[in-house]
Amino acid sequence: MKDASRLPYWPRAMSEELAAAYAGGISVTTLRREVAEGNAPKPHHISGRRVVWFIEELDAWMDRIKGRTVSAQPEKKQTTNSWAAAAAAAGKISGQRRSTLR
């Protein structure tokens, strides 16, 4: 197996060995058994004999194991006006200005 800990990032599509390493460092045999039992995501044939697992599907599998439900829609991040956020952080009230001269 390739040394997965030396990867700078996990690729989106992984070989069987990398998918097993990504899924908590399980063995390839365990990954195959989990796929056969219908627990783990099935691999995708992308060309010829090339078979890959997609990182999103592996993440969803790990989330199910952990007991979390995966939402169909990603959560929207709340954004605020950057000027308002800066003013709030500085302790100023919107619309009021303080003179530096007294």
MOPEWO-V119344 format. One record per residue. N is the residue number from 1. RES is the residue in one small letter. D_FIRST is the distance of its C-alpha to the first C-alpha in whole Angstrom. Layout:
BEGIN
n = [N & N]
res = [RES & RES]
d_first = [D_FIRST & D_FIRST]
END
This chain:
BEGIN
n = [1 & 2 & 3 & 4 & 5 & 6 & 7 & 8 & 9 & 10 & 11 & 12 & 13 & 14 & 15 & 16 & 17 & 18 & 19 & 20 & 21 & 22 & 23 & 24 & 25 & 26 & 27 & 28 & 29 & 30 & 31 & 32 & 33 & 34 & 35 & 36 & 37 & 38 & 39 & 40 & 41 & 42 & 43 & 44 & 45 & 46 & 47 & 48 & 49 & 50 & 51 & 52 & 53 & 54 & 55 & 56 & 57 & 58 & 59 & 60 & 61 & 62 & 63 & 64 & 65 & 66 & 67 & 68 & 69 & 70 & 71 & 72 & 73 & 74 & 75 & 76 & 77 & 78 & 79 & 80 & 81 & 82 & 83 & 84 & 85 & 86 & 87 & 88 & 89 & 90 & 91 & 92 & 93 & 94 & 95 & 96 & 97 & 98 & 99 & 100 & 101 & 102]
res = [m & k & d & a & s & r & l & p & y & w & p & r & a & m & s & e & e & l & a & a & a & y & a & g & g & i & s & v & t & t & l & r & r & e & v & a & e & g & n & a & p & k & p & h & h & i & s & g & r & r & v & v & w & f & i & e & e & l & d & a & w & m & d & r & i & k & g & r & t & v & s & a & q & p & e & k & k & q & t & t & n & s & w & a & a & a & a & a & a & a & g & k & i & s & g & q & r & r & s & t & l & r]
d_first = [0 & 4 & 6 & 8 & 11 & 12 & 13 & 16 & 16 & 15 & 15 & 18 & 16 & 12 & 10 & 10 & 6 & 8 & 11 & 10 & 9 & 12 & 14 & 14 & 11 & 12 & 10 & 10 & 13 & 15 & 14 & 15 & 18 & 19 & 19 & 22 & 24 & 24 & 23 & 20 & 20 & 20 & 18 & 20 & 20 & 21 & 22 & 22 & 18 & 17 & 16 & 15 & 16 & 18 & 18 & 22 & 21 & 18 & 21 & 24 & 22 & 21 & 25 & 26 & 24 & 26 & 29 & 30 & 31 & 30 & 33 & 33 & 35 & 33 & 35 & 38 & 38 & 42 & 43 & 46 & 48 & 47 & 51 & 52 & 49 & 50 & 53 & 52 & 50 & 53 & 55 & 57 & 59 & 58 & 61 & 63 & 63 & 64 & 66 & 64 & 68 & 70]
END
